[in-house]
Amino acid sequence: MAQFSQIISAIDSHTEGEPTRIVLSGLPPILGNNMADKWAYARENMDQLRRALMHEPRGHRDMFGAILTSPCNPEADYGLMYMDSGGFLTMCGHGTIGAVTILVEMGMVKAKEPETVVVFDTPAGLVRAHAVVEHGRVCRAWIENVPAFLYKADVPVEVEGLGKISVDISFGGNFFALVTADQIGIPLDLCRVKELVDIGLRIRTAVNQQVAVEHPIEKHINKVELTEITGPPVHPQAHARNILIFGEGSVDRSPCGTGTCARMAELYAKGQLKLGQPFIHESIIGSLFHGELVREEKAGPFTAVVPRVGGAAYITGIQQFVIDPDDPMKYGFLV
């Protein structure tokens, strides 16, 4: 008879095409007095479980997930810890949209029309998620994110095989290296994804080797986690298009919630986007996020903006994963 060392319950969803696996139970306690401490604890002590859930055979290189926890901040309803194929992240927009959709759709939070609000405690700070409810169902959701800001503009970076390029580093819950498709000479086209992933990873490596970053308040956020390559839209409603490369070469199928926030902060700092001005962002597969900047705030010495971003998420599966102690591949692998 089979014997398992762990049984892990999760619900899968996608937000505008990008997967989120929300882990509900079956993991050991994540210790810490605040979400930053819990994030650090998970990085040090739970990485093999992250790999088990994100990597093959249970996941894949482009998998994304989040762990639902108890909050540390009394203003929050739940804690949320994010993970991908490469590690643990401090914030994720599409994942938070997926989480609030799952909580309301599965009855874990009572649905209230026209909006149900859930406050999440994340390693990047408090994030308010709004599920738009019609006839008892979530039809879309949006988040009011942590303050976003342009950290450094027009930073010269030497990239292997590409030479010197100019990079904007912007914060939208994570630090992003933003470059234009024109700079790298590759259009934002699905048939060029492998090339875009390769150059995106090289840009991220070069930025982290050559540029020091640190959030002025959340000091544990001190690394560029994602490369965002931007270009003109294809969709007639969109204002811009992007591709996000992160983790071990993951590609975001959505326009990326935190990436959209970082892009809006970049445009605001350069005088190209105003408070309250709609910003519709298109992903590499053509799906859309709707964003806007609602107010200015300070983030240490930086002029920051509070962004909102939203889209639709759908449940795709209810999962029970098991860990067989005799399985030599129990903690996953990547090809």
Sine and cosine of phi, psi and omega as CSV:
sin_phi,cos_phi,sin_psi,cos_psi,sin_omega,cos_omega
0.00,0.00,0.66,-0.75,-0.03,-1.00
-0.91,0.43,0.64,-0.77,0.10,-1.00
-0.78,-0.62,0.77,-0.63,-0.08,-1.00
-0.89,-0.45,0.64,-0.77,0.03,-1.00
-0.99,0.17,-0.40,0.92,0.03,-1.00
-0.49,-0.87,0.57,-0.82,0.17,-0.99
-0.83,-0.56,0.88,-0.47,-0.14,-0.99
-0.91,-0.42,0.84,-0.55,0.00,-1.00
-0.99,-0.13,0.67,-0.74,-0.03,-1.00
-0.48,-0.88,0.35,-0.94,0.13,-0.99
-0.83,-0.56,0.77,-0.64,0.01,-1.00
-0.99,-0.10,0.55,-0.83,0.08,-1.00
-0.54,-0.84,0.13,-0.99,0.23,-0.97
-0.73,-0.68,0.56,-0.83,0.07,-1.00
-0.89,-0.46,0.95,-0.32,-0.05,-1.00
0.75,0.66,0.62,0.79,0.08,-1.00
0.98,-0.20,-0.32,0.95,-0.06,-1.00
-1.00,-0.07,0.80,-0.60,-0.08,-1.00
-0.96,0.29,0.49,-0.87,0.20,-0.98
-0.65,-0.76,0.83,-0.56,0.10,-0.99
-0.98,-0.22,0.95,-0.32,-0.02,-1.00
-1.00,-0.04,0.91,-0.41,-0.01,-1.00
-1.00,0.09,0.83,-0.56,-0.08,-1.00
-0.98,-0.19,-0.59,0.81,-0.07,-1.00
-0.33,-0.94,0.22,-0.98,0.07,-1.00
0.97,-0.22,-0.13,0.99,0.04,-1.00
-1.00,-0.10,0.43,-0.90,0.10,-1.00
-0.92,0.39,0.30,-0.95,0.02,-1.00
-0.85,0.53,0.63,-0.77,0.08,-1.00
-0.99,-0.16,0.94,-0.35,-0.16,-0.99
-1.00,0.09,0.53,-0.84,0.06,-1.00
0.44,-0.90,0.49,-0.87,0.00,-1.00
-0.99,0.10,-0.30,0.95,0.06,-1.00
-0.55,-0.83,0.12,-0.99,-0.09,-1.00
-0.93,0.36,-0.48,0.88,0.08,-1.00
-0.91,0.42,-0.66,0.76,0.06,-1.00
-0.90,0.43,-0.66,0.75,0.02,-1.00
-0.90,0.44,-0.64,0.77,0.05,-1.00
-0.87,0.49,-0.71,0.70,0.03,-1.00
-0.91,0.42,-0.64,0.77,0.01,-1.00
-0.89,0.45,-0.70,0.71,0.00,-1.00
-0.88,0.47,-0.66,0.75,0.02,-1.00
-0.87,0.49,-0.62,0.78,-0.08,-1.00
-0.99,0.12,-0.49,0.87,-0.22,-0.98
-0.84,-0.54,-0.18,0.98,-0.13,-0.99
-0.78,-0.62,0.34,0.94,-0.09,-1.00
-0.93,0.37,-0.54,0.84,-0.01,-1.00
-0.94,0.35,-0.51,0.86,0.09,-1.00
-0.95,0.30,-0.59,0.81,0.12,-0.99
-0.85,0.53,-0.73,0.69,-0.01,-1.00
-0.90,0.43,-0.60,0.80,0.03,-1.00
-0.87,0.49,-0.60,0.80,-0.07,-1.00
-1.00,0.01,-0.46,0.89,-0.07,-1.00
-0.99,-0.13,-0.55,0.83,-0.08,-1.00
-1.00,0.05,0.14,-0.99,0.13,-0.99
-0.90,0.43,0.48,-0.88,0.09,1.00
-1.00,0.03,-0.08,1.00,-0.02,-1.00
-1.00,0.07,-0.41,0.91,0.00,-1.00
-0.72,-0.69,-0.56,-0.83,-0.03,-1.00
-0.23,-0.97,0.05,-1.00,-0.08,-1.00
-0.86,0.51,-0.50,0.86,-0.05,-1.00
-0.99,-0.15,0.22,0.97,-0.04,-1.00
-0.95,0.30,0.48,-0.88,0.07,-1.00
-0.65,-0.76,0.52,-0.85,-0.02,-1.00
-0.48,-0.88,0.11,-0.99,0.08,-1.00
-0.48,-0.88,0.50,-0.86,0.00,-1.00
-0.95,-0.32,0.83,-0.56,0.06,-1.00
-0.99,0.12,0.82,-0.57,-0.05,-1.00
-0.76,-0.65,0.11,-0.99,0.19,-0.98
-0.96,0.29,0.53,-0.84,-0.01,-1.00
-0.99,0.16,0.36,-0.93,0.15,-0.99
-0.99,-0.14,-0.56,0.83,0.01,-1.00
-0.99,0.12,0.80,-0.60,-0.04,-1.00
-0.90,0.43,-0.27,0.96,0.04,-1.00
-0.98,0.21,-0.23,0.97,-0.11,-0.99
-0.99,-0.11,0.42,-0.91,0.07,-1.00
-1.00,-0.01,-0.61,0.79,-0.01,-1.00
-0.61,-0.79,0.37,-0.93,0.23,-0.97
-0.99,-0.14,0.44,-0.90,-0.01,-1.00
-0.62,-0.78,0.81,-0.58,-0.01,-1.00
-0.87,-0.49,0.79,-0.61,-0.16,-0.99
-0.97,-0.24,0.51,-0.86,0.00,-1.00
-0.48,-0.88,0.43,-0.90,0.07,-1.00
-0.65,-0.76,-0.27,-0.96,-0.05,-1.00
-0.94,0.34,-0.26,0.96,-0.06,-1.00
-0.96,-0.29,-0.30,0.95,-0.04,-1.00
0.28,-0.96,-0.28,-0.96,0.03,-1.00
-0.99,-0.15,0.68,-0.73,0.00,-1.00
-0.94,-0.34,0.33,-0.94,-0.06,-1.00
-1.00,0.05,-0.39,0.92,-0.04,-1.00
-0.33,-0.94,0.47,-0.88,0.08,-1.00
-0.45,-0.89,0.81,-0.58,-0.01,-1.00
-0.97,0.25,-0.77,0.63,-0.03,-1.00
-0.90,0.44,-0.58,0.81,0.02,-1.00
-0.92,0.40,-0.59,0.81,0.03,-1.00
-0.94,0.33,-0.62,0.78,0.10,-0.99
-0.88,0.48,-0.67,0.74,0.06,-1.00
-0.89,0.45,-0.66,0.75,-0.04,-1.00
-0.90,0.43,-0.73,0.68,-0.03,-1.00
-0.92,0.38,-0.57,0.82,0.06,-1.00
-0.89,0.45,-0.72,0.70,0.01,-1.00
-0.88,0.47,-0.73,0.69,-0.05,-1.00
-0.86,0.51,-0.66,0.75,-0.02,-1.00
-0.98,0.20,-0.71,0.71,-0.03,-1.00
-0.90,0.44,-0.56,0.83,-0.03,-1.00
-1.00,0.01,0.04,1.00,0.05,-1.00
0.98,0.21,0.22,0.98,0.04,-1.00
-0.97,0.25,-0.42,0.91,0.17,-0.98
-0.81,-0.58,0.74,-0.67,-0.03,-1.00
-0.92,0.40,0.78,-0.63,0.00,-1.00
-0.95,0.31,0.74,-0.67,0.08,-1.00
-0.79,-0.61,0.77,-0.64,0.05,-1.00
-1.00,-0.06,0.56,-0.83,0.06,1.00
-1.00,0.09,-0.25,0.97,-0.01,-1.00
-0.67,-0.74,0.62,-0.78,0.13,-0.99
-0.93,-0.37,0.83,-0.56,-0.08,-1.00
-0.97,-0.25,0.76,-0.65,0.09,-1.00
-0.80,-0.59,0.77,-0.64,0.01,-1.00
-0.98,-0.19,0.82,-0.57,-0.01,-1.00
-0.96,-0.29,0.69,-0.72,0.15,-0.99
-1.00,-0.04,0.90,-0.43,-0.05,-1.00
-0.85,-0.52,0.27,-0.96,0.06,-1.00
-0.89,0.46,-0.25,0.97,0.05,-1.00
-0.99,-0.12,-0.15,0.99,-0.03,-1.00
0.77,-0.64,-0.10,-1.00,0.00,-1.00
-0.97,0.25,0.72,-0.70,0.03,-1.00
-0.78,-0.62,0.81,-0.58,0.01,-1.00
-0.99,-0.12,0.84,-0.54,-0.01,-1.00
-0.94,-0.35,0.71,-0.70,-0.05,-1.00
-0.88,-0.48,0.90,-0.43,0.11,-0.99
-1.00,-0.05,0.85,-0.53,0.03,-1.00
-1.00,0.09,0.89,-0.46,-0.15,-0.99
-0.93,-0.38,0.80,-0.61,0.08,-1.00
-0.75,-0.66,0.82,-0.58,0.00,-1.00
0.82,0.57,0.62,0.79,0.07,-1.00
0.99,0.14,0.00,1.00,-0.02,-1.00
-0.89,-0.46,0.54,-0.84,0.09,-1.00
-0.99,0.17,0.86,-0.51,0.00,-1.00
-0.98,-0.17,-0.40,0.92,0.08,-1.00
-0.21,-0.98,0.14,-0.99,0.00,-1.00
-0.50,-0.86,0.39,-0.92,0.06,-1.00
-0.58,-0.82,0.38,-0.93,0.00,-1.00
-0.84,-0.54,0.52,-0.85,0.26,-0.97
-0.98,-0.21,0.93,-0.37,-0.20,-0.98
-1.00,0.07,0.10,-1.00,0.15,-0.99
-0.91,0.41,0.36,-0.93,0.00,-1.00
-0.84,0.55,0.70,-0.72,-0.01,-1.00
-0.93,-0.38,0.50,-0.87,-0.03,-1.00
-0.37,-0.93,0.48,-0.88,0.14,-0.99
-0.98,0.21,0.89,-0.47,-0.10,-0.99
-0.99,0.10,-0.76,0.65,0.05,-1.00
-0.56,-0.83,0.67,-0.74,-0.03,-1.00
-0.93,-0.37,0.58,-0.81,0.15,-0.99
0.81,0.59,0.77,0.64,0.00,-1.00
-1.00,0.09,0.84,-0.54,0.06,-1.00
-0.96,0.28,0.78,-0.62,-0.02,-1.00
-0.72,-0.70,0.74,-0.68,0.04,-1.00
-1.00,-0.01,0.88,-0.47,-0.07,-1.00
-0.92,-0.39,0.75,-0.66,0.00,-1.00
-0.83,0.56,0.79,-0.61,0.05,-1.00
0.98,0.19,-0.07,1.00,-0.04,-1.00
-0.84,-0.54,-0.49,0.87,-0.06,-1.00
1.00,-0.02,-0.39,-0.92,-0.07,-1.00
-1.00,0.07,0.78,-0.63,0.07,-1.00
-0.77,-0.64,0.23,-0.97,0.03,-1.00
-0.97,-0.24,0.79,-0.61,-0.10,-1.00
-0.84,-0.54,0.70,-0.72,0.23,-0.97
-0.99,-0.13,0.71,-0.71,0.07,-1.00
-0.94,-0.34,0.88,-0.48,-0.10,-0.99
-0.76,-0.64,0.53,-0.85,-0.03,-1.00
-0.94,-0.34,0.78,-0.63,0.06,-1.00
-0.69,-0.73,0.44,0.90,-0.14,-0.99
0.85,-0.52,-0.49,0.87,0.24,-0.97
-0.71,-0.70,0.27,-0.96,0.13,-0.99
-1.00,0.08,0.70,-0.71,0.00,-1.00
-0.86,-0.51,0.62,-0.78,0.24,-0.97
-0.99,-0.12,0.91,-0.43,-0.05,-1.00
-0.97,-0.26,0.78,-0.62,0.06,-1.00
-0.68,-0.73,0.36,-0.93,0.04,-1.00
-1.00,-0.06,0.48,-0.88,0.05,-1.00
-0.88,0.48,-0.54,0.84,0.03,-1.00
-0.87,0.50,-0.62,0.79,-0.03,-1.00
-0.89,0.45,-0.59,0.80,-0.07,-1.00
-0.99,-0.10,-0.14,0.99,0.09,-1.00
0.96,0.27,0.39,0.92,0.02,-1.00
-0.78,-0.62,0.83,-0.55,0.00,-1.00
-0.95,0.31,0.41,-0.91,0.03,-1.00
-0.99,0.15,0.99,0.14,-0.08,-1.00
-0.75,-0.66,0.64,-0.76,-0.03,-1.00
-0.84,0.54,-0.53,0.85,-0.03,-1.00
-0.96,0.28,-0.13,0.99,0.02,-1.00
-0.93,-0.36,0.28,0.96,-0.12,-0.99
-0.87,0.49,-0.67,0.74,-0.03,-1.00
-0.87,0.50,-0.66,0.75,0.04,-1.00
-0.92,0.40,-0.65,0.76,0.00,-1.00
-0.91,0.42,-0.63,0.78,0.05,-1.00
-0.90,0.45,-0.72,0.70,-0.02,-1.00
-0.86,0.50,-0.75,0.67,-0.03,-1.00
-0.95,0.31,-0.55,0.83,0.04,-1.00
-0.89,0.45,-0.66,0.75,0.04,-1.00
-0.92,0.39,-0.62,0.78,0.02,-1.00
-0.92,0.40,-0.61,0.79,0.04,-1.00
-0.90,0.43,-0.71,0.70,0.00,-1.00
-0.87,0.49,-0.69,0.72,0.03,-1.00
-0.87,0.49,-0.71,0.70,-0.03,-1.00
-0.90,0.43,-0.68,0.74,0.00,-1.00
-0.89,0.46,-0.71,0.71,-0.02,-1.00
-0.93,0.36,-0.43,0.90,0.06,-1.00
-0.98,0.18,-0.51,0.86,-0.17,-0.98
-0.94,-0.33,-0.26,0.97,-0.09,-1.00
-0.76,-0.65,0.81,-0.58,0.08,-1.00
-1.00,0.08,0.73,-0.68,0.06,-1.00
-0.77,-0.64,0.54,-0.84,0.09,-1.00
-0.34,-0.94,0.78,-0.63,0.06,-1.00
-0.90,0.43,0.68,-0.73,-0.09,-1.00
-0.92,0.39,-0.34,0.94,-0.02,-1.00
-0.89,-0.45,-0.79,0.62,0.00,-1.00
-1.00,0.03,0.99,0.12,-0.18,-0.98
-0.90,0.44,-0.35,0.94,0.01,-1.00
-0.95,0.32,-0.23,0.97,0.04,-1.00
-1.00,-0.04,0.99,-0.12,-0.17,-0.98
-0.63,-0.77,0.57,0.82,-0.04,-1.00
-0.44,-0.90,0.60,-0.80,0.14,-0.99
-0.98,0.21,0.86,-0.50,-0.08,-1.00
-0.99,-0.15,-0.39,0.92,-0.14,-0.99
-0.65,-0.76,0.53,-0.85,0.18,-0.98
-0.96,-0.27,0.77,-0.63,0.03,-1.00
-0.90,-0.44,0.91,-0.41,0.02,-1.00
-0.98,-0.19,0.82,-0.58,-0.15,-0.99
-0.92,-0.39,0.41,-0.91,0.03,-1.00
-0.23,-0.97,-0.05,-1.00,-0.02,-1.00
-0.95,0.31,0.46,-0.89,-0.04,-1.00
-0.97,0.24,0.33,-0.94,0.18,-0.98
-0.95,-0.30,-0.65,0.76,0.01,-1.00
-0.91,0.42,0.70,-0.71,-0.08,-1.00
-0.91,0.42,-0.36,0.93,0.00,-1.00
-1.00,0.00,-0.26,0.96,-0.17,-0.99
-0.99,0.11,0.44,-0.90,0.07,-1.00
-0.99,-0.15,-0.38,0.93,-0.02,-1.00
-0.33,-0.94,0.27,-0.96,-0.02,-1.00
-0.77,-0.64,0.45,-0.89,0.04,-1.00
-0.50,-0.87,0.17,-0.98,0.27,-0.96
-0.68,-0.73,0.68,-0.73,-0.01,-1.00
-0.93,-0.37,0.78,-0.62,0.05,-1.00
-0.89,-0.45,0.76,-0.66,-0.08,-1.00
-0.42,-0.91,-0.03,-1.00,0.05,-1.00
0.84,0.55,-0.70,-0.71,0.01,-1.00
-1.00,-0.10,0.59,0.81,-0.03,-1.00
0.97,-0.24,0.41,0.91,0.04,-1.00
-0.95,0.31,0.51,-0.86,0.08,-1.00
-0.88,-0.48,0.81,-0.58,0.03,-1.00
-0.96,0.26,0.83,-0.55,0.04,-1.00
-0.98,0.22,-0.42,0.91,0.08,-1.00
-1.00,0.02,0.09,-1.00,0.09,-1.00
-0.96,0.27,-0.01,1.00,0.03,-1.00
0.96,0.28,0.89,-0.45,-0.03,-1.00
-0.91,0.42,-0.79,0.61,0.01,-1.00
-0.94,0.35,-0.51,0.86,0.06,-1.00
-0.93,0.37,-0.59,0.81,0.09,-1.00
-0.91,0.42,-0.64,0.77,0.04,-1.00
-0.90,0.43,-0.69,0.73,0.03,-1.00
-0.89,0.45,-0.63,0.78,0.00,-1.00
-0.92,0.38,-0.68,0.74,0.02,-1.00
-0.90,0.45,-0.62,0.78,0.04,-1.00
-0.90,0.43,-0.63,0.77,0.06,-1.00
-0.88,0.47,-0.75,0.66,-0.02,-1.00
-0.90,0.44,-0.62,0.79,0.02,-1.00
-0.90,0.44,-0.71,0.70,-0.02,-1.00
-0.89,0.45,-0.46,0.89,-0.02,-1.00
-0.99,-0.10,0.15,0.99,0.05,-1.00
0.96,0.27,0.35,0.94,-0.06,-1.00
-0.96,-0.28,0.00,1.00,0.04,-1.00
-0.52,-0.85,0.69,-0.72,-0.05,-1.00
-0.96,-0.27,0.31,-0.95,0.13,-0.99
-0.86,0.50,0.72,-0.70,0.03,-1.00
0.99,0.17,-0.07,1.00,-0.01,-1.00
-0.99,0.14,0.81,-0.58,-0.01,-1.00
-0.89,0.47,0.62,-0.79,0.06,-1.00
-0.72,-0.70,0.92,-0.38,-0.01,-1.00
-0.97,-0.25,0.86,-0.52,-0.15,-0.99
-0.93,-0.37,0.73,-0.69,-0.07,-1.00
-0.95,-0.30,0.66,-0.75,0.03,-1.00
-1.00,0.01,0.05,-1.00,0.01,-1.00
-0.92,0.40,-0.35,0.93,0.05,-1.00
-0.99,-0.17,0.01,1.00,0.06,-1.00
1.00,-0.09,0.03,1.00,0.07,-1.00
-0.98,0.21,0.30,-0.95,-0.17,-0.98
-0.81,-0.58,0.60,-0.80,0.29,-0.96
-0.91,-0.41,0.57,-0.82,0.06,-1.00
-0.95,-0.32,0.83,-0.56,-0.05,-1.00
-0.75,-0.66,0.29,-0.96,0.16,-0.99
-0.32,-0.95,0.35,-0.94,0.07,-1.00
-0.98,-0.22,0.77,-0.63,-0.16,-0.99
-0.98,-0.21,-0.47,0.88,0.00,-1.00
-0.22,-0.98,0.32,-0.95,0.10,-0.99
-1.00,0.01,0.54,-0.84,0.16,-0.99
-0.57,-0.82,0.12,-0.99,0.11,-0.99
-0.97,-0.24,0.63,-0.78,0.16,-0.99
-0.83,-0.56,1.00,0.01,-0.16,-0.99
0.88,0.47,-0.78,-0.62,0.00,-1.00
-0.99,0.16,-0.07,1.00,-0.11,-0.99
-1.00,-0.05,0.62,-0.79,0.20,-0.98
-0.99,0.17,0.91,-0.42,-0.06,-1.00
-0.93,-0.37,0.23,-0.97,0.05,-1.00
-0.76,-0.65,0.59,-0.81,0.06,-1.00
-1.00,-0.02,0.90,-0.44,-0.07,-1.00
-0.99,-0.17,0.47,-0.88,0.21,-0.98
-0.88,-0.48,0.61,-0.79,0.03,-1.00
-0.51,-0.86,0.60,-0.80,-0.06,-1.00
-0.49,-0.87,0.29,-0.96,0.04,-1.00
-0.15,-0.99,-0.22,-0.97,-0.04,-1.00
-0.92,-0.39,0.63,-0.77,0.06,-1.00
-0.81,-0.58,0.47,-0.88,-0.03,-1.00
-0.65,-0.76,0.64,-0.77,0.06,-1.00
-0.96,0.28,0.71,-0.71,-0.02,-1.00
-0.88,-0.47,-0.24,0.97,-0.01,-1.00
-0.10,-1.00,0.44,-0.90,0.11,-0.99
-0.88,-0.47,0.87,-0.49,-0.26,-0.96
-0.88,-0.48,0.56,-0.83,0.28,-0.96
-0.79,-0.61,0.92,-0.39,0.01,-1.00
-0.98,-0.18,0.60,-0.80,0.02,-1.00
-0.86,-0.51,0.51,-0.86,0.11,-0.99
-0.94,-0.35,0.92,-0.39,0.07,-1.00
-1.00,-0.02,0.90,-0.45,-0.06,-1.00
-0.88,0.47,-0.34,0.94,0.00,-1.00
-1.00,0.03,-0.11,0.99,-0.04,-1.00
-0.98,0.19,0.89,-0.46,0.00,-1.00
-0.92,0.38,-0.28,0.96,0.01,-1.00
-0.94,-0.34,0.43,0.90,-0.11,-0.99
-0.89,0.46,-0.45,0.89,-0.01,-1.00
-0.97,-0.23,0.30,0.95,0.21,-0.98
0.99,0.11,0.13,-0.99,0.02,-1.00
-0.36,-0.93,0.30,-0.95,0.10,-1.00
-0.82,-0.57,0.58,-0.81,0.07,-1.00
-0.95,-0.30,0.00,0.00,0.00,0.00
